Amino acid sequence: MDIYELTNLNSLIHEAITHLSHLGNHYETELVPIFALAGSILETSTESRQSRALILSAAHQRITQAEKKTIAIIIGDDPISTQQMSHLVRIRLICAKLIQLMADQLDELRTPVRRSKNY
């Protein structure tokens, strides 16, 4: 994972946390730690392709967990204002984007490295 990809993932995580701050303490205390953990997992540096795949998988699981909780809030019985719904939908979209980016990176890591032949 290069610095651009890591920066992009962390930027999305911070955006989700910012949206969570507009939802109130109950939802914020439930979801912020999950996003923060995913961000700290991604900060782990390693050179090994296998280790990078494990790091991405662990972060992917946390974001999937956050997405499920966000969806549960959206479709749940708790009263939600229009503004809160807007933030929840954006968080859900951020989760989907993060999951897709990490899945793409995992696919890339799983693809065997092709070495060019020097003739």
Biopython code that builds the backbone (N, CA, C, O; Angstrom):
import numpy as np
from Bio.PDB.StructureBuilder import StructureBuilder

atoms = [
    (1, "MET", "N", (0.851, -1.163, 0.000)),
    (1, "MET", "CA", (0.000, 0.000, 0.000)),
    (1, "MET", "C", (0.900, 1.230, 0.000)),
    (1, "MET", "O", (1.750, 1.398, 0.875)),
    (2, "ASP", "N", (0.700, 2.072, -0.982)),
    (2, "ASP", "CA", (1.555, 3.259, -1.042)),
    (2, "ASP", "C", (0.957, 4.387, -0.195)),
    (2, "ASP", "O", (-0.154, 4.273, 0.325)),
    (3, "ILE", "N", (1.708, 5.461, -0.070)),
    (3, "ILE", "CA", (1.317, 6.574, 0.795)),
    (3, "ILE", "C", (0.031, 7.240, 0.307)),
    (3, "ILE", "O", (-0.771, 7.704, 1.117)),
    (4, "TYR", "N", (-0.172, 7.289, -1.011)),
    (4, "TYR", "CA", (-1.391, 7.884, -1.558)),
    (4, "TYR", "C", (-2.621, 7.075, -1.140)),
    (4, "TYR", "O", (-3.627, 7.644, -0.717)),
    (5, "GLU", "N", (-2.537, 5.759, -1.258)),
    (5, "GLU", "CA", (-3.663, 4.902, -0.885)),
    (5, "GLU", "C", (-3.961, 5.020, 0.604)),
    (5, "GLU", "O", (-5.122, 5.112, 1.002)),
    (6, "LEU", "N", (-2.919, 5.017, 1.424)),
    (6, "LEU", "CA", (-3.084, 5.140, 2.866)),
    (6, "LEU", "C", (-3.697, 6.495, 3.223)),
    (6, "LEU", "O", (-4.584, 6.571, 4.073)),
    (7, "THR", "N", (-3.233, 7.545, 2.586)),
    (7, "THR", "CA", (-3.768, 8.877, 2.833)),
    (7, "THR", "C", (-5.239, 8.944, 2.448)),
    (7, "THR", "O", (-6.047, 9.535, 3.164)),
    (8, "ASN", "N", (-5.583, 8.340, 1.321)),
    (8, "ASN", "CA", (-6.973, 8.322, 0.862)),
    (8, "ASN", "C", (-7.863, 7.575, 1.859)),
    (8, "ASN", "O", (-8.943, 8.054, 2.205)),
    (9, "LEU", "N", (-7.419, 6.413, 2.319)),
    (9, "LEU", "CA", (-8.195, 5.637, 3.287)),
    (9, "LEU", "C", (-8.355, 6.407, 4.603)),
    (9, "LEU", "O", (-9.452, 6.475, 5.157)),
    (10, "ASN", "N", (-7.271, 6.977, 5.090)),
    (10, "ASN", "CA", (-7.331, 7.727, 6.346)),
    (10, "ASN", "C", (-8.196, 8.972, 6.217)),
    (10, "ASN", "O", (-8.888, 9.351, 7.162)),
    (11, "SER", "N", (-8.160, 9.602, 5.062)),
    (11, "SER", "CA", (-9.000, 10.779, 4.816)),
    (11, "SER", "C", (-10.476, 10.404, 4.897)),
    (11, "SER", "O", (-11.270, 11.128, 5.496)),
    (12, "LEU", "N", (-10.841, 9.285, 4.301)),
    (12, "LEU", "CA", (-12.225, 8.822, 4.357)),
    (12, "LEU", "C", (-12.635, 8.452, 5.783)),
    (12, "LEU", "O", (-13.754, 8.746, 6.203)),
    (13, "ILE", "N", (-11.744, 7.815, 6.517)),
    (13, "ILE", "CA", (-12.028, 7.464, 7.910)),
    (13, "ILE", "C", (-12.260, 8.722, 8.740)),
    (13, "ILE", "O", (-13.190, 8.771, 9.545)),
    (14, "HIS", "N", (-11.423, 9.734, 8.549)),
    (14, "HIS", "CA", (-11.592, 10.986, 9.300)),
    (14, "HIS", "C", (-12.878, 11.705, 8.902)),
    (14, "HIS", "O", (-13.525, 12.333, 9.739)),
    (15, "GLU", "N", (-13.245, 11.615, 7.638)),
    (15, "GLU", "CA", (-14.508, 12.211, 7.200)),
    (15, "GLU", "C", (-15.690, 11.527, 7.894)),
    (15, "GLU", "O", (-16.632, 12.195, 8.321)),
    (16, "ALA", "N", (-15.638, 10.213, 8.004)),
    (16, "ALA", "CA", (-16.708, 9.476, 8.691)),
    (16, "ALA", "C", (-16.788, 9.895, 10.161)),
    (16, "ALA", "O", (-17.879, 10.090, 10.695)),
    (17, "ILE", "N", (-15.650, 10.030, 10.800)),
    (17, "ILE", "CA", (-15.615, 10.437, 12.208)),
    (17, "ILE", "C", (-16.183, 11.842, 12.364)),
    (17, "ILE", "O", (-16.881, 12.122, 13.338)),
    (18, "THR", "N", (-15.893, 12.724, 11.419)),
    (18, "THR", "CA", (-16.444, 14.080, 11.452)),
    (18, "THR", "C", (-17.968, 14.042, 11.361)),
    (18, "THR", "O", (-18.654, 14.752, 12.096)),
    (19, "HIS", "N", (-18.491, 13.222, 10.466)),
    (19, "HIS", "CA", (-19.949, 13.094, 10.353)),
    (19, "HIS", "C", (-20.552, 12.513, 11.627)),
    (19, "HIS", "O", (-21.649, 12.902, 12.028)),
    (20, "LEU", "N", (-19.850, 11.598, 12.255)),
    (20, "LEU", "CA", (-20.346, 11.004, 13.497)),
    (20, "LEU", "C", (-20.473, 12.041, 14.611)),
    (20, "LEU", "O", (-21.349, 11.929, 15.468)),
    (21, "SER", "N", (-19.612, 13.034, 14.599)),
    (21, "SER", "CA", (-19.666, 14.062, 15.647)),
    (21, "SER", "C", (-20.968, 14.864, 15.580)),
    (21, "SER", "O", (-21.325, 15.537, 16.547)),
    (22, "HIS", "N", (-21.676, 14.801, 14.461)),
    (22, "HIS", "CA", (-22.944, 15.522, 14.303)),
    (22, "HIS", "C", (-24.147, 14.681, 14.722)),
    (22, "HIS", "O", (-25.276, 15.172, 14.689)),
    (23, "LEU", "N", (-23.934, 13.446, 15.109)),
    (23, "LEU", "CA", (-25.049, 12.545, 15.403)),
    (23, "LEU", "C", (-25.435, 12.488, 16.871)),
    (23, "LEU", "O", (-26.539, 12.058, 17.205)),
    (24, "GLY", "N", (-24.567, 12.905, 17.724)),
    (24, "GLY", "CA", (-24.859, 12.810, 19.150)),
    (24, "GLY", "C", (-23.995, 11.757, 19.804)),
    (24, "GLY", "O", (-23.419, 10.891, 19.145)),
    (25, "ASN", "N", (-23.921, 11.854, 21.096)),
    (25, "ASN", "CA", (-23.004, 11.033, 21.877)),
    (25, "ASN", "C", (-23.235, 9.526, 21.752)),
    (25, "ASN", "O", (-22.273, 8.762, 21.673)),
    (26, "HIS", "N", (-24.479, 9.096, 21.732)),
    (26, "HIS", "CA", (-24.776, 7.658, 21.702)),
    (26, "HIS", "C", (-24.158, 6.991, 20.475)),
    (26, "HIS", "O", (-23.461, 5.985, 20.606)),
    (27, "TYR", "N", (-24.402, 7.534, 19.299)),
    (27, "TYR", "CA", (-23.895, 6.934, 18.070)),
    (27, "TYR", "C", (-22.394, 7.159, 17.929)),
    (27, "TYR", "O", (-21.662, 6.308, 17.425)),
    (28, "GLU", "N", (-21.964, 8.313, 18.382)),
    (28, "GLU", "CA", (-20.538, 8.640, 18.294)),
    (28, "GLU", "C", (-19.698, 7.680, 19.130)),
    (28, "GLU", "O", (-18.670, 7.192, 18.661)),
    (29, "THR", "N", (-20.121, 7.404, 20.353)),
    (29, "THR", "CA", (-19.341, 6.513, 21.218)),
    (29, "THR", "C", (-19.380, 5.071, 20.726)),
    (29, "THR", "O", (-18.486, 4.283, 21.035)),
    (30, "GLU", "N", (-20.403, 4.729, 19.970)),
    (30, "GLU", "CA", (-20.516, 3.368, 19.437)),
    (30, "GLU", "C", (-19.652, 3.167, 18.194)),
    (30, "GLU", "O", (-19.049, 2.107, 18.025)),
    (31, "LEU", "N", (-19.586, 4.170, 17.326)),
    (31, "LEU", "CA", (-18.936, 3.980, 16.029)),
    (31, "LEU", "C", (-17.525, 4.569, 15.911)),
    (31, "LEU", "O", (-16.697, 4.017, 15.187)),
    (32, "VAL", "N", (-17.240, 5.652, 16.590)),
    (32, "VAL", "CA", (-15.910, 6.276, 16.458)),
    (32, "VAL", "C", (-14.786, 5.309, 16.808)),
    (32, "VAL", "O", (-13.797, 5.257, 16.077)),
    (33, "PRO", "N", (-14.890, 4.534, 17.902)),
    (33, "PRO", "CA", (-13.792, 3.605, 18.208)),
    (33, "PRO", "C", (-13.531, 2.580, 17.096)),
    (33, "PRO", "O", (-12.391, 2.165, 16.889)),
    (34, "ILE", "N", (-14.576, 2.180, 16.391)),
    (34, "ILE", "CA", (-14.391, 1.212, 15.306)),
    (34, "ILE", "C", (-13.601, 1.845, 14.162)),
    (34, "ILE", "O", (-12.665, 1.243, 13.637)),
    (35, "PHE", "N", (-13.987, 3.068, 13.780)),
    (35, "PHE", "CA", (-13.251, 3.766, 12.717)),
    (35, "PHE", "C", (-11.827, 4.090, 13.156)),
    (35, "PHE", "O", (-10.889, 3.964, 12.368)),
    (36, "ALA", "N", (-11.665, 4.505, 14.407)),
    (36, "ALA", "CA", (-10.321, 4.829, 14.917)),
    (36, "ALA", "C", (-9.426, 3.590, 14.905)),
    (36, "ALA", "O", (-8.250, 3.672, 14.549)),
    (37, "LEU", "N", (-9.982, 2.450, 15.291)),
    (37, "LEU", "CA", (-9.204, 1.212, 15.279)),
    (37, "LEU", "C", (-8.804, 0.843, 13.844)),
    (37, "LEU", "O", (-7.666, 0.445, 13.598)),
    (38, "ALA", "N", (-9.724, 0.974, 12.921)),
    (38, "ALA", "CA", (-9.397, 0.685, 11.516)),
    (38, "ALA", "C", (-8.274, 1.595, 11.033)),
    (38, "ALA", "O", (-7.362, 1.144, 10.340)),
    (39, "GLY", "N", (-8.336, 2.870, 11.397)),
    (39, "GLY", "CA", (-7.281, 3.807, 11.014)),
    (39, "GLY", "C", (-5.937, 3.454, 11.624)),
    (39, "GLY", "O", (-4.907, 3.531, 10.954)),
    (40, "SER", "N", (-5.944, 3.067, 12.889)),
    (40, "SER", "CA", (-4.668, 2.710, 13.528)),
    (40, "SER", "C", (-4.114, 1.407, 12.965)),
    (40, "SER", "O", (-2.898, 1.238, 12.875)),
    (41, "ILE", "N", (-4.992, 0.493, 12.588)),
    (41, "ILE", "CA", (-4.532, -0.752, 11.956)),
    (41, "ILE", "C", (-3.836, -0.431, 10.640)),
    (41, "ILE", "O", (-2.783, -0.990, 10.334)),
    (42, "LEU", "N", (-4.426, 0.469, 9.868)),
    (42, "LEU", "CA", (-3.845, 0.830, 8.570)),
    (42, "LEU", "C", (-2.501, 1.543, 8.708)),
    (42, "LEU", "O", (-1.692, 1.520, 7.781)),
    (43, "GLU", "N", (-2.260, 2.170, 9.849)),
    (43, "GLU", "CA", (-0.998, 2.874, 10.080)),
    (43, "GLU", "C", (0.169, 1.922, 10.318)),
    (43, "GLU", "O", (1.326, 2.343, 10.280)),
    (44, "THR", "N", (-0.116, 0.654, 10.561)),
    (44, "THR", "CA", (0.925, -0.331, 10.798)),
    (44, "THR", "C", (1.759, -0.494, 9.531)),
    (44, "THR", "O", (1.229, -0.801, 8.463)),
    (45, "SER", "N", (3.047, -0.292, 9.656)),
    (45, "SER", "CA", (3.890, -0.389, 8.466)),
    (45, "SER", "C", (4.539, -1.770, 8.382)),
    (45, "SER", "O", (4.938, -2.363, 9.384)),
    (46, "THR", "N", (4.625, -2.244, 7.162)),
    (46, "THR", "CA", (5.256, -3.530, 6.907)),
    (46, "THR", "C", (5.662, -3.595, 5.445)),
    (46, "THR", "O", (5.074, -2.925, 4.596)),
    (47, "GLU", "N", (6.642, -4.383, 5.167)),
    (47, "GLU", "CA", (7.102, -4.538, 3.790)),
    (47, "GLU", "C", (6.556, -5.811, 3.155)),
    (47, "GLU", "O", (6.483, -5.909, 1.930)),
    (48, "SER", "N", (6.182, -6.761, 3.955)),
    (48, "SER", "CA", (5.731, -8.051, 3.457)),
    (48, "SER", "C", (4.341, -7.932, 2.832)),
    (48, "SER", "O", (3.440, -7.328, 3.414)),
    (49, "ARG", "N", (4.178, -8.513, 1.647)),
    (49, "ARG", "CA", (2.868, -8.519, 0.987)),
    (49, "ARG", "C", (1.845, -9.254, 1.836)),
    (49, "ARG", "O", (0.695, -8.827, 1.942)),
    (50, "GLN", "N", (2.261, -10.351, 2.434)),
    (50, "GLN", "CA", (1.349, -11.143, 3.253)),
    (50, "GLN", "C", (0.896, -10.351, 4.483)),
    (50, "GLN", "O", (-0.280, -10.391, 4.845)),
    (51, "SER", "N", (1.807, -9.647, 5.112)),
    (51, "SER", "CA", (1.458, -8.833, 6.282)),
    (51, "SER", "C", (0.539, -7.682, 5.888)),
    (51, "SER", "O", (-0.397, -7.359, 6.620)),
    (52, "ARG", "N", (0.798, -7.058, 4.736)),
    (52, "ARG", "CA", (-0.075, -5.982, 4.267)),
    (52, "ARG", "C", (-1.481, -6.509, 4.020)),
    (52, "ARG", "O", (-2.464, -5.822, 4.299)),
    (53, "ALA", "N", (-1.578, -7.727, 3.498)),
    (53, "ALA", "CA", (-2.893, -8.330, 3.257)),
    (53, "ALA", "C", (-3.624, -8.556, 4.586)),
    (53, "ALA", "O", (-4.830, -8.326, 4.676)),
    (54, "LEU", "N", (-2.907, -8.998, 5.602)),
    (54, "LEU", "CA", (-3.521, -9.198, 6.919)),
    (54, "LEU", "C", (-3.984, -7.878, 7.523)),
    (54, "LEU", "O", (-5.057, -7.808, 8.123)),
    (55, "ILE", "N", (-3.184, -6.842, 7.367)),
    (55, "ILE", "CA", (-3.535, -5.516, 7.879)),
    (55, "ILE", "C", (-4.788, -5.003, 7.172)),
    (55, "ILE", "O", (-5.719, -4.515, 7.813)),
    (56, "LEU", "N", (-4.800, -5.117, 5.862)),
    (56, "LEU", "CA", (-5.975, -4.674, 5.104)),
    (56, "LEU", "C", (-7.215, -5.479, 5.480)),
    (56, "LEU", "O", (-8.306, -4.920, 5.593)),
    (57, "SER", "N", (-7.058, -6.768, 5.669)),
    (57, "SER", "CA", (-8.189, -7.615, 6.055)),
    (57, "SER", "C", (-8.748, -7.213, 7.415)),
    (57, "SER", "O", (-9.964, -7.161, 7.601)),
    (58, "ALA", "N", (-7.865, -6.931, 8.355)),
    (58, "ALA", "CA", (-8.307, -6.524, 9.693)),
    (58, "ALA", "C", (-9.053, -5.188, 9.633)),
    (58, "ALA", "O", (-10.097, -5.030, 10.265)),
    (59, "ALA", "N", (-8.524, -4.244, 8.883)),
    (59, "ALA", "CA", (-9.195, -2.946, 8.740)),
    (59, "ALA", "C", (-10.517, -3.107, 7.997)),
    (59, "ALA", "O", (-11.511, -2.467, 8.340)),
    (60, "HIS", "N", (-10.524, -3.958, 6.986)),
    (60, "HIS", "CA", (-11.731, -4.233, 6.211)),
    (60, "HIS", "C", (-12.838, -4.766, 7.123)),
    (60, "HIS", "O", (-13.993, -4.358, 7.001)),
    (61, "GLN", "N", (-12.491, -5.667, 8.030)),
    (61, "GLN", "CA", (-13.472, -6.223, 8.965)),
    (61, "GLN", "C", (-14.059, -5.138, 9.862)),
    (61, "GLN", "O", (-15.261, -5.134, 10.129)),
    (62, "ARG", "N", (-13.218, -4.220, 10.325)),
    (62, "ARG", "CA", (-13.702, -3.147, 11.212)),
    (62, "ARG", "C", (-14.658, -2.231, 10.458)),
    (62, "ARG", "O", (-15.699, -1.847, 10.991)),
    (63, "ILE", "N", (-14.318, -1.884, 9.242)),
    (63, "ILE", "CA", (-15.186, -0.994, 8.462)),
    (63, "ILE", "C", (-16.497, -1.700, 8.124)),
    (63, "ILE", "O", (-17.556, -1.072, 8.130)),
    (64, "THR", "N", (-16.438, -2.981, 7.834)),
    (64, "THR", "CA", (-17.662, -3.753, 7.583)),
    (64, "THR", "C", (-18.547, -3.757, 8.828)),
    (64, "THR", "O", (-19.769, -3.649, 8.728)),
    (65, "GLN", "N", (-17.928, -3.880, 9.994)),
    (65, "GLN", "CA", (-18.654, -3.824, 11.261)),
    (65, "GLN", "C", (-19.315, -2.456, 11.431)),
    (65, "GLN", "O", (-20.477, -2.375, 11.830)),
    (66, "ALA", "N", (-18.585, -1.387, 11.132)),
    (66, "ALA", "CA", (-19.138, -0.032, 11.237)),
    (66, "ALA", "C", (-20.289, 0.159, 10.252)),
    (66, "ALA", "O", (-21.293, 0.793, 10.577)),
    (67, "GLU", "N", (-20.138, -0.390, 9.052)),
    (67, "GLU", "CA", (-21.201, -0.269, 8.056)),
    (67, "GLU", "C", (-22.474, -0.971, 8.538)),
    (67, "GLU", "O", (-23.570, -0.430, 8.398)),
    (68, "LYS", "N", (-22.334, -2.149, 9.094)),
    (68, "LYS", "CA", (-23.499, -2.891, 9.590)),
    (68, "LYS", "C", (-24.199, -2.120, 10.706)),
    (68, "LYS", "O", (-25.427, -2.053, 10.741)),
    (69, "LYS", "N", (-23.423, -1.542, 11.613)),
    (69, "LYS", "CA", (-24.018, -0.767, 12.702)),
    (69, "LYS", "C", (-24.705, 0.486, 12.165)),
    (69, "LYS", "O", (-25.764, 0.875, 12.657)),
    (70, "THR", "N", (-24.106, 1.111, 11.163)),
    (70, "THR", "CA", (-24.704, 2.301, 10.558)),
    (70, "THR", "C", (-26.032, 1.956, 9.895)),
    (70, "THR", "O", (-27.014, 2.683, 10.048)),
    (71, "ILE", "N", (-26.060, 0.866, 9.172)),
    (71, "ILE", "CA", (-27.298, 0.421, 8.531)),
    (71, "ILE", "C", (-28.351, 0.105, 9.583)),
    (71, "ILE", "O", (-29.523, 0.440, 9.408)),
    (72, "ALA", "N", (-27.947, -0.532, 10.665)),
    (72, "ALA", "CA", (-28.883, -0.855, 11.748)),
    (72, "ALA", "C", (-29.484, 0.415, 12.344)),
    (72, "ALA", "O", (-30.665, 0.439, 12.690)),
    (73, "ILE", "N", (-28.689, 1.453, 12.463)),
    (73, "ILE", "CA", (-29.195, 2.733, 12.981)),
    (73, "ILE", "C", (-30.185, 3.336, 11.989)),
    (73, "ILE", "O", (-31.241, 3.834, 12.379)),
    (74, "ILE", "N", (-29.838, 3.286, 10.711)),
    (74, "ILE", "CA", (-30.700, 3.873, 9.678)),
    (74, "ILE", "C", (-32.068, 3.196, 9.654)),
    (74, "ILE", "O", (-33.093, 3.872, 9.571)),
    (75, "ILE", "N", (-32.090, 1.883, 9.726)),
    (75, "ILE", "CA", (-33.368, 1.171, 9.612)),
    (75, "ILE", "C", (-33.995, 0.861, 10.971)),
    (75, "ILE", "O", (-35.066, 0.258, 11.040)),
    (76, "GLY", "N", (-33.338, 1.267, 12.035)),
    (76, "GLY", "CA", (-33.827, 0.985, 13.378)),
    (76, "GLY", "C", (-35.045, 1.819, 13.753)),
    (76, "GLY", "O", (-35.546, 2.610, 12.954)),
    (77, "ASP", "N", (-35.504, 1.629, 14.966)),
    (77, "ASP", "CA", (-36.706, 2.287, 15.463)),
    (77, "ASP", "C", (-36.441, 3.621, 16.161)),
    (77, "ASP", "O", (-37.381, 4.352, 16.472)),
    (78, "ASP", "N", (-35.174, 3.943, 16.410)),
    (78, "ASP", "CA", (-34.864, 5.206, 17.079)),
    (78, "ASP", "C", (-35.251, 6.379, 16.188)),
    (78, "ASP", "O", (-35.046, 6.331, 14.975)),
    (79, "PRO", "N", (-35.811, 7.432, 16.779)),
    (79, "PRO", "CA", (-36.146, 8.610, 15.976)),
    (79, "PRO", "C", (-34.864, 9.296, 15.489)),
    (79, "PRO", "O", (-33.937, 9.538, 16.263)),
    (80, "ILE", "N", (-34.838, 9.598, 14.201)),
    (80, "ILE", "CA", (-33.661, 10.222, 13.587)),
    (80, "ILE", "C", (-34.133, 11.435, 12.800)),
    (80, "ILE", "O", (-35.082, 11.356, 12.020)),
    (81, "SER", "N", (-33.451, 12.570, 13.019)),
    (81, "SER", "CA", (-33.809, 13.782, 12.285)),
    (81, "SER", "C", (-33.302, 13.677, 10.844)),
    (81, "SER", "O", (-32.490, 12.811, 10.518)),
    (82, "THR", "N", (-33.787, 14.561, 10.007)),
    (82, "THR", "CA", (-33.358, 14.591, 8.608)),
    (82, "THR", "C", (-31.864, 14.861, 8.514)),
    (82, "THR", "O", (-31.171, 14.268, 7.688)),
    (83, "GLN", "N", (-31.374, 15.750, 9.356)),
    (83, "GLN", "CA", (-29.945, 16.070, 9.351)),
    (83, "GLN", "C", (-29.123, 14.856, 9.789)),
    (83, "GLN", "O", (-28.090, 14.558, 9.189)),
    (84, "GLN", "N", (-29.570, 14.168, 10.813)),
    (84, "GLN", "CA", (-28.861, 12.964, 11.260)),
    (84, "GLN", "C", (-28.880, 11.896, 10.162)),
    (84, "GLN", "O", (-27.877, 11.224, 9.925)),
    (85, "MET", "N", (-30.026, 11.746, 9.497)),
    (85, "MET", "CA", (-30.124, 10.768, 8.415)),
    (85, "MET", "C", (-29.134, 11.094, 7.307)),
    (85, "MET", "O", (-28.513, 10.197, 6.738)),
    (86, "SER", "N", (-28.990, 12.361, 7.006)),
    (86, "SER", "CA", (-28.036, 12.790, 5.980)),
    (86, "SER", "C", (-26.615, 12.359, 6.351)),
    (86, "SER", "O", (-25.871, 11.856, 5.510)),
    (87, "HIS", "N", (-26.250, 12.562, 7.609)),
    (87, "HIS", "CA", (-24.911, 12.165, 8.070)),
    (87, "HIS", "C", (-24.759, 10.647, 8.059)),
    (87, "HIS", "O", (-23.707, 10.133, 7.680)),
    (88, "LEU", "N", (-25.796, 9.929, 8.470)),
    (88, "LEU", "CA", (-25.742, 8.466, 8.478)),
    (88, "LEU", "C", (-25.583, 7.902, 7.067)),
    (88, "LEU", "O", (-24.809, 6.971, 6.850)),
    (89, "VAL", "N", (-26.312, 8.464, 6.121)),
    (89, "VAL", "CA", (-26.202, 8.001, 4.734)),
    (89, "VAL", "C", (-24.801, 8.276, 4.204)),
    (89, "VAL", "O", (-24.228, 7.439, 3.506)),
    (90, "ARG", "N", (-24.248, 9.434, 4.527)),
    (90, "ARG", "CA", (-22.879, 9.739, 4.077)),
    (90, "ARG", "C", (-21.884, 8.774, 4.708)),
    (90, "ARG", "O", (-20.957, 8.323, 4.035)),
    (91, "ILE", "N", (-22.056, 8.452, 5.979)),
    (91, "ILE", "CA", (-21.167, 7.489, 6.648)),
    (91, "ILE", "C", (-21.281, 6.131, 5.971)),
    (91, "ILE", "O", (-20.274, 5.455, 5.758)),
    (92, "ARG", "N", (-22.483, 5.736, 5.637)),
    (92, "ARG", "CA", (-22.699, 4.461, 4.946)),
    (92, "ARG", "C", (-21.986, 4.449, 3.595)),
    (92, "ARG", "O", (-21.375, 3.446, 3.226)),
    (93, "LEU", "N", (-22.059, 5.554, 2.861)),
    (93, "LEU", "CA", (-21.367, 5.648, 1.572)),
    (93, "LEU", "C", (-19.848, 5.620, 1.739)),
    (93, "LEU", "O", (-19.139, 5.025, 0.928)),
    (94, "ILE", "N", (-19.361, 6.258, 2.784)),
    (94, "ILE", "CA", (-17.923, 6.231, 3.076)),
    (94, "ILE", "C", (-17.490, 4.795, 3.375)),
    (94, "ILE", "O", (-16.451, 4.342, 2.894)),
    (95, "CYS", "N", (-18.284, 4.089, 4.166)),
    (95, "CYS", "CA", (-17.967, 2.686, 4.471)),
    (95, "CYS", "C", (-17.889, 1.872, 3.178)),
    (95, "CYS", "O", (-16.953, 1.097, 2.981)),
    (96, "ALA", "N", (-18.863, 2.052, 2.314)),
    (96, "ALA", "CA", (-18.878, 1.307, 1.052)),
    (96, "ALA", "C", (-17.634, 1.628, 0.220)),
    (96, "ALA", "O", (-17.040, 0.732, -0.380)),
    (97, "LYS", "N", (-17.245, 2.890, 0.185)),
    (97, "LYS", "CA", (-16.047, 3.291, -0.563)),
    (97, "LYS", "C", (-14.793, 2.682, 0.060)),
    (97, "LYS", "O", (-13.934, 2.165, -0.655)),
    (98, "LEU", "N", (-14.685, 2.741, 1.383)),
    (98, "LEU", "CA", (-13.536, 2.152, 2.068)),
    (98, "LEU", "C", (-13.449, 0.648, 1.817)),
    (98, "LEU", "O", (-12.372, 0.116, 1.547)),
    (99, "ILE", "N", (-14.583, -0.025, 1.909)),
    (99, "ILE", "CA", (-14.610, -1.472, 1.691)),
    (99, "ILE", "C", (-14.153, -1.794, 0.271)),
    (99, "ILE", "O", (-13.379, -2.728, 0.061)),
    (100, "GLN", "N", (-14.630, -1.025, -0.698)),
    (100, "GLN", "CA", (-14.244, -1.265, -2.087)),
    (100, "GLN", "C", (-12.753, -1.006, -2.312)),
    (100, "GLN", "O", (-12.079, -1.796, -2.973)),
    (101, "LEU", "N", (-12.240, 0.093, -1.767)),
    (101, "LEU", "CA", (-10.816, 0.400, -1.924)),
    (101, "LEU", "C", (-9.935, -0.678, -1.299)),
    (101, "LEU", "O", (-8.935, -1.094, -1.885)),
    (102, "MET", "N", (-10.315, -1.122, -0.113)),
    (102, "MET", "CA", (-9.517, -2.156, 0.546)),
    (102, "MET", "C", (-9.638, -3.498, -0.174)),
    (102, "MET", "O", (-8.662, -4.243, -0.261)),
    (103, "ALA", "N", (-10.810, -3.807, -0.683)),
    (103, "ALA", "CA", (-10.984, -5.052, -1.441)),
    (103, "ALA", "C", (-10.135, -5.016, -2.711)),
    (103, "ALA", "O", (-9.526, -6.018, -3.083)),
    (104, "ASP", "N", (-10.097, -3.868, -3.371)),
    (104, "ASP", "CA", (-9.258, -3.729, -4.566)),
    (104, "ASP", "C", (-7.785, -3.922, -4.225)),
    (104, "ASP", "O", (-7.052, -4.589, -4.955)),
    (105, "GLN", "N", (-7.361, -3.336, -3.115)),
    (105, "GLN", "CA", (-5.970, -3.480, -2.704)),
    (105, "GLN", "C", (-5.656, -4.914, -2.310)),
    (105, "GLN", "O", (-4.572, -5.416, -2.608)),
    (106, "LEU", "N", (-6.583, -5.570, -1.652)),
    (106, "LEU", "CA", (-6.382, -6.985, -1.303)),
    (106, "LEU", "C", (-6.279, -7.840, -2.562)),
    (106, "LEU", "O", (-5.434, -8.732, -2.636)),
    (107, "ASP", "N", (-7.124, -7.579, -3.545)),
    (107, "ASP", "CA", (-7.051, -8.314, -4.813)),
    (107, "ASP", "C", (-5.697, -8.099, -5.480)),
    (107, "ASP", "O", (-5.104, -9.028, -6.027)),
    (108, "GLU", "N", (-5.223, -6.869, -5.425)),
    (108, "GLU", "CA", (-3.926, -6.541, -6.012)),
    (108, "GLU", "C", (-2.797, -7.289, -5.296)),
    (108, "GLU", "O", (-1.867, -7.774, -5.940)),
    (109, "LEU", "N", (-2.879, -7.380, -3.985)),
    (109, "LEU", "CA", (-1.856, -8.094, -3.217)),
    (109, "LEU", "C", (-1.906, -9.599, -3.465)),
    (109, "LEU", "O", (-0.881, -10.277, -3.406)),
    (110, "ARG", "N", (-3.084, -10.110, -3.739)),
    (110, "ARG", "CA", (-3.231, -11.547, -3.972)),
    (110, "ARG", "C", (-2.778, -11.961, -5.361)),
    (110, "ARG", "O", (-2.490, -13.133, -5.602)),
    (111, "THR", "N", (-2.716, -11.009, -6.268)),
    (111, "THR", "CA", (-2.273, -11.295, -7.626)),
    (111, "THR", "C", (-0.761, -11.547, -7.591)),
    (111, "THR", "O", (-0.020, -10.743, -7.026)),
    (112, "PRO", "N", (-0.303, -12.628, -8.173)),
    (112, "PRO", "CA", (1.132, -12.909, -8.163)),
    (112, "PRO", "C", (1.916, -11.778, -8.824)),
    (112, "PRO", "O", (1.486, -11.176, -9.807)),
    (113, "VAL", "N", (3.062, -11.521, -8.251)),
    (113, "VAL", "CA", (3.933, -10.494, -8.806)),
    (113, "VAL", "C", (4.512, -10.998, -10.112)),
    (113, "VAL", "O", (5.111, -12.071, -10.174)),
    (114, "ARG", "N", (4.325, -10.214, -11.143)),
    (114, "ARG", "CA", (4.903, -10.588, -12.450)),
    (114, "ARG", "C", (6.231, -9.895, -12.594)),
    (114, "ARG", "O", (6.357, -8.684, -12.411)),
    (115, "ARG", "N", (7.189, -10.674, -12.919)),
    (115, "ARG", "CA", (8.531, -10.113, -13.106)),
    (115, "ARG", "C", (8.802, -9.996, -14.591)),
    (115, "ARG", "O", (8.556, -10.915, -15.371)),
    (116, "SER", "N", (9.310, -8.848, -14.948)),
    (116, "SER", "CA", (9.608, -8.646, -16.353)),
    (116, "SER", "C", (10.902, -9.369, -16.703)),
    (116, "SER", "O", (11.831, -9.450, -15.900)),
    (117, "LYS", "N", (10.935, -9.889, -17.915)),
    (117, "LYS", "CA", (12.131, -10.600, -18.382)),
    (117, "LYS", "C", (13.019, -9.623, -19.137)),
    (117, "LYS", "O", (12.571, -8.902, -20.029)),
    (118, "ASN", "N", (14.238, -9.621, -18.768)),
    (118, "ASN", "CA", (15.210, -8.772, -19.472)),
    (118, "ASN", "C", (15.877, -9.596, -20.554)),
    (118, "ASN", "O", (16.535, -10.599, -20.276)),
    (119, "TYR", "N", (15.702, -9.169, -21.766)),
    (119, "TYR", "CA", (16.304, -9.892, -22.876)),
    (119, "TYR", "C", (17.563, -9.238, -23.322)),
    (119, "TYR", "O", (18.210, -9.715, -24.255)),
]
sb = StructureBuilder()
sb.init_structure("model")
sb.init_model(0)
sb.init_chain("A")
sb.init_seg("    ")
for serial, (resi, resn, name, xyz) in enumerate(atoms, 1):
    if name == "N":
        sb.init_residue(resn, " ", resi, " ")
    sb.init_atom(name, np.array(xyz, "f"), 0.0, 1.0, " ", f" {name:<3s}", serial, name[0])
structure = sb.get_structure()
